[in-house]
Amino acid sequence: MSRVEILHKMQLVIQDQMGNKDIVLTEDTKLYDLGVDSIELMEFIINLEDEFALEISDDTIDHMDKVADLLDYLSEQLNNR
């Protein structure tokens, strides 16, 4: 799966979760700039885990600041299957 496809799916997940189809993700978007609190961010991560059928550890998330960090991780995990 390409980075563009993963980013698109991530965007759909956050749009659905937040009920806002105007949210646009870029690789430079900071995770906390999505207008979510820490609980909503964890819900986003859980929804991504469900969408991509993989697990993302809390330790991994703690080291992520931008969408690009999460995208790098997802891309690596999905392409190593």
FENWOWO-V994254 format. One record per residue. N is the residue number from 1. PSI is psi as a letter, one per 20 degrees, with the letter a starting at -180 (none if undefined). BURIAL is + if it has 16 or more other C-alpha atoms within 10 Angstrom, else -. D_CENTER is the distance of its C-alpha to the mean C-alpha in Angstrom with 1 decimal. Layout:
n=N psi=PSI burial=BURIAL d_center=D_CENTER
n=N psi=PSI burial=BURIAL d_center=D_CENTER
This chain:
n=1 psi=p burial=- d_center=14.7
n=2 psi=r burial=- d_center=14.4
n=3 psi=h burial=- d_center=11.8
n=4 psi=g burial=- d_center=12.6
n=5 psi=g burial=- d_center=12.2
n=6 psi=g burial=+ d_center=8.7
n=7 psi=g burial=+ d_center=7.7
n=8 psi=g burial=- d_center=9.9
n=9 psi=h burial=- d_center=8.5
n=10 psi=g burial=+ d_center=5.0
n=11 psi=g burial=+ d_center=7.7
n=12 psi=h burial=+ d_center=9.9
n=13 psi=g burial=+ d_center=7.9
n=14 psi=h burial=+ d_center=7.7
n=15 psi=g burial=+ d_center=11.2
n=16 psi=g burial=- d_center=12.5
n=17 psi=g burial=- d_center=11.6
n=18 psi=i burial=- d_center=13.1
n=19 psi=k burial=- d_center=15.8
n=20 psi=o burial=- d_center=15.6
n=21 psi=i burial=- d_center=15.6
n=22 psi=i burial=- d_center=16.3
n=23 psi=p burial=- d_center=12.8
n=24 psi=p burial=- d_center=12.2
n=25 psi=q burial=+ d_center=9.4
n=26 psi=r burial=- d_center=10.9
n=27 psi=h burial=- d_center=10.3
n=28 psi=i burial=- d_center=12.4
n=29 psi=p burial=- d_center=10.6
n=30 psi=q burial=+ d_center=10.7
n=31 psi=h burial=+ d_center=8.2
n=32 psi=i burial=- d_center=11.4
n=33 psi=j burial=- d_center=12.6
n=34 psi=i burial=+ d_center=10.5
n=35 psi=k burial=- d_center=13.6
n=36 psi=q burial=- d_center=12.3
n=37 psi=a burial=- d_center=14.3
n=38 psi=h burial=- d_center=13.6
n=39 psi=g burial=- d_center=14.1
n=40 psi=h burial=+ d_center=11.8
n=41 psi=g burial=+ d_center=9.0
n=42 psi=h burial=- d_center=10.0
n=43 psi=h burial=- d_center=10.3
n=44 psi=g burial=+ d_center=6.7
n=45 psi=g burial=+ d_center=6.1
n=46 psi=g burial=+ d_center=9.3
n=47 psi=h burial=+ d_center=8.6
n=48 psi=g burial=+ d_center=6.0
n=49 psi=g burial=- d_center=8.9
n=50 psi=g burial=- d_center=11.3
n=51 psi=g burial=- d_center=10.1
n=52 psi=j burial=- d_center=10.2
n=53 psi=l burial=- d_center=13.0
n=54 psi=r burial=- d_center=12.2
n=55 psi=q burial=- d_center=12.1
n=56 psi=o burial=- d_center=10.2
n=57 psi=q burial=- d_center=13.0
n=58 psi=h burial=- d_center=13.4
n=59 psi=h burial=- d_center=15.1
n=60 psi=g burial=- d_center=12.3
n=61 psi=h burial=- d_center=10.0
n=62 psi=h burial=- d_center=13.2
n=63 psi=j burial=- d_center=13.4
n=64 psi=p burial=- d_center=10.2
n=65 psi=h burial=- d_center=11.0
n=66 psi=r burial=+ d_center=9.3
n=67 psi=h burial=+ d_center=6.4
n=68 psi=h burial=+ d_center=8.9
n=69 psi=g burial=+ d_center=9.0
n=70 psi=h burial=+ d_center=5.7
n=71 psi=g burial=+ d_center=6.8
n=72 psi=g burial=- d_center=10.1
n=73 psi=g burial=- d_center=9.6
n=74 psi=g burial=+ d_center=8.2
n=75 psi=g burial=+ d_center=10.9
n=76 psi=g burial=- d_center=13.4
n=77 psi=g burial=- d_center=13.0
n=78 psi=h burial=- d_center=13.2
n=79 psi=i burial=- d_center=16.0
n=80 psi=j burial=- d_center=17.9
n=81 psi=none burial=- d_center=18.6
